[in-house]
Amino acid sequence: MKKQIVGIGFFLLIIGIVTLAFTIVDSPLTTTEPYQVSRSSTIIDESFTVGVAQRTSTLNESDIIHIELEVTATGNNEIDFYVQDETTTYVEEARVSIVDMNWTVPFNGMYYFVYDNSLSWTTSKNVTTRITRYWNQNNYRNITQYSYVGIVLSFAGTGIIVWGFRKSDF
């Protein structure tokens, strides 16, 4: 009886170790899982005097663009501000002195940030602007799904072996 109990224990222990060994090597239980990391970069960060000024940037669909703009000068301190591509104007802020807004890019492509002081050619305007791009980047990590069955079988086998050696025959 004692030999049979110890034999069952060794059998379970070996099955548990083999099951665990297959999870340690690159087995079907290892999968690659995507996850997203938030990223940002500054597109424009400058101060300049504006008549009509234009800055360009290549942007990706679903990027979030944070636009900060402040106009300082004598007079009314106002300019017109636009975000556009070759055919469409997406953001149009008329006669503004401060802009603080988010805009989501609708399509991949080249976009133009236009600062226009043509409404007041006699008074120069100083513009301080910061435009920041935010996006999510996909990264990948390996996930190993450990075989809990192997762990349980190994512990059970070890326990049965110890119990079998300590058990006295009836």
Legacy VTK file of the C-alpha trace (Angstrom):
# vtk DataFile Version 3.0
C-alpha trace
ASCII
DATASET POLYDATA
POINTS 170 float
0.000 0.000 0.000
2.824 2.353 0.914
4.547 1.761 -2.456
1.316 2.436 -4.338
0.763 5.776 -2.540
4.371 6.872 -3.137
4.061 5.711 -6.794
0.920 7.826 -7.284
2.734 10.772 -5.692
5.727 10.400 -8.043
3.402 10.080 -11.031
1.565 13.312 -10.105
4.867 15.097 -9.412
6.314 14.136 -12.813
3.119 15.119 -14.650
3.140 18.464 -12.797
6.818 19.134 -13.630
6.307 18.262 -17.307
3.253 20.539 -17.468
5.237 23.389 -15.908
8.186 22.779 -18.259
5.960 23.329 -21.288
4.891 26.721 -19.924
8.485 27.860 -19.332
9.620 27.209 -22.918
7.941 29.142 -25.736
4.715 27.179 -25.882
1.211 27.947 -27.128
0.459 29.269 -23.642
2.661 32.328 -24.342
0.758 35.065 -26.174
1.609 38.570 -27.324
-0.786 41.201 -26.043
-1.026 44.778 -27.341
-1.374 47.705 -24.967
-1.472 51.444 -25.538
0.945 54.050 -24.271
0.020 57.743 -24.349
2.589 59.901 -26.119
2.949 63.617 -26.800
5.221 65.948 -28.717
5.370 69.689 -29.180
4.740 70.716 -32.794
5.102 74.472 -32.408
6.493 76.428 -29.468
7.482 79.933 -30.473
6.811 83.645 -30.354
6.791 85.803 -33.490
5.447 88.989 -35.032
2.651 88.258 -37.449
1.326 89.767 -40.635
0.262 86.413 -42.050
2.223 83.409 -40.807
1.774 79.732 -41.503
3.231 76.650 -39.838
2.781 73.101 -41.154
2.770 69.648 -39.644
1.991 66.124 -40.792
-0.639 64.670 -38.458
-2.374 61.316 -38.054
-6.071 60.575 -37.809
-7.336 60.645 -34.191
-4.392 62.670 -32.879
-5.511 65.189 -30.264
-4.037 68.615 -30.909
-3.910 71.087 -28.029
-3.701 74.667 -29.291
-2.574 77.533 -27.076
-2.281 81.012 -28.532
-1.914 84.482 -27.038
-1.739 87.757 -28.957
0.026 90.786 -27.494
0.544 94.179 -29.098
-0.823 97.650 -29.105
-4.396 98.200 -30.217
-6.995 95.458 -30.249
-4.657 92.426 -29.825
-6.733 90.296 -32.192
-5.875 88.016 -35.085
-7.661 85.330 -37.084
-6.472 81.768 -36.557
-7.170 78.755 -38.789
-6.310 75.078 -38.981
-6.767 73.707 -42.497
-5.561 71.249 -45.075
-5.415 71.820 -48.839
-9.215 71.975 -49.211
-10.958 72.349 -45.844
-10.782 74.664 -42.838
-11.305 72.668 -39.625
-10.756 75.325 -36.968
-11.650 78.961 -37.551
-11.170 81.437 -34.719
-11.939 85.023 -35.800
-10.650 88.077 -33.936
-9.153 86.190 -31.018
-6.544 87.257 -28.526
-6.416 83.954 -26.609
-7.044 80.408 -27.805
-6.886 77.365 -25.538
-8.584 74.376 -27.149
-8.323 70.759 -28.250
-8.970 69.555 -31.777
-9.104 65.958 -33.068
-7.419 65.334 -36.421
-9.971 63.878 -38.883
-7.582 62.379 -41.496
-3.901 61.562 -42.002
-2.165 64.382 -43.844
-0.469 67.771 -43.916
-2.183 70.507 -41.897
-1.560 74.240 -41.828
-1.767 76.460 -38.751
-2.453 79.963 -40.069
-2.000 83.153 -38.031
-3.588 86.064 -39.904
-3.328 89.729 -38.928
-4.721 91.049 -42.224
-7.628 92.665 -40.336
-5.151 95.198 -38.900
-2.144 95.813 -41.144
-1.283 99.039 -39.344
-0.682 97.386 -35.968
1.792 94.540 -35.710
0.865 91.684 -33.413
3.121 89.479 -31.352
1.933 85.908 -31.070
3.056 83.295 -28.571
1.853 79.841 -29.509
2.312 76.289 -28.345
0.741 73.391 -30.213
1.071 69.911 -28.756
0.181 66.598 -30.382
-1.157 63.717 -28.244
-1.588 60.163 -29.525
-1.696 56.556 -28.367
1.038 54.205 -29.466
0.637 50.426 -29.531
3.311 48.456 -27.710
3.390 44.702 -27.228
4.250 42.459 -24.312
4.505 38.693 -23.959
2.083 37.142 -21.521
2.858 33.649 -20.270
-0.172 31.883 -18.951
1.308 29.700 -16.261
-0.146 26.250 -15.928
-1.746 26.306 -12.538
-2.633 22.675 -13.138
1.100 21.876 -13.258
1.703 23.751 -10.007
-1.177 21.996 -8.259
-0.105 18.553 -9.539
3.496 19.155 -8.423
2.451 20.179 -4.924
-0.098 17.368 -4.667
2.467 14.808 -5.828
5.047 16.076 -3.351
2.484 16.014 -0.544
1.388 12.461 -1.366
5.021 11.269 -1.529
5.785 12.756 1.902
2.555 11.363 3.324
3.270 7.943 1.795
6.753 7.745 3.307
5.454 8.787 6.710
2.444 6.448 6.618
2.895 3.245 8.500
1.438 0.041 7.116
-1.754 -1.109 8.808
LINES 1 171
170 0 1 2 3 4 5 6 7 8 9 10 11 12 13 14 15 16 17 18 19 20 21 22 23 24 25 26 27 28 29 30 31 32 33 34 35 36 37 38 39 40 41 42 43 44 45 46 47 48 49 50 51 52 53 54 55 56 57 58 59 60 61 62 63 64 65 66 67 68 69 70 71 72 73 74 75 76 77 78 79 80 81 82 83 84 85 86 87 88 89 90 91 92 93 94 95 96 97 98 99 100 101 102 103 104 105 106 107 108 109 110 111 112 113 114 115 116 117 118 119 120 121 122 123 124 125 126 127 128 129 130 131 132 133 134 135 136 137 138 139 140 141 142 143 144 145 146 147 148 149 150 151 152 153 154 155 156 157 158 159 160 161 162 163 164 165 166 167 168 169
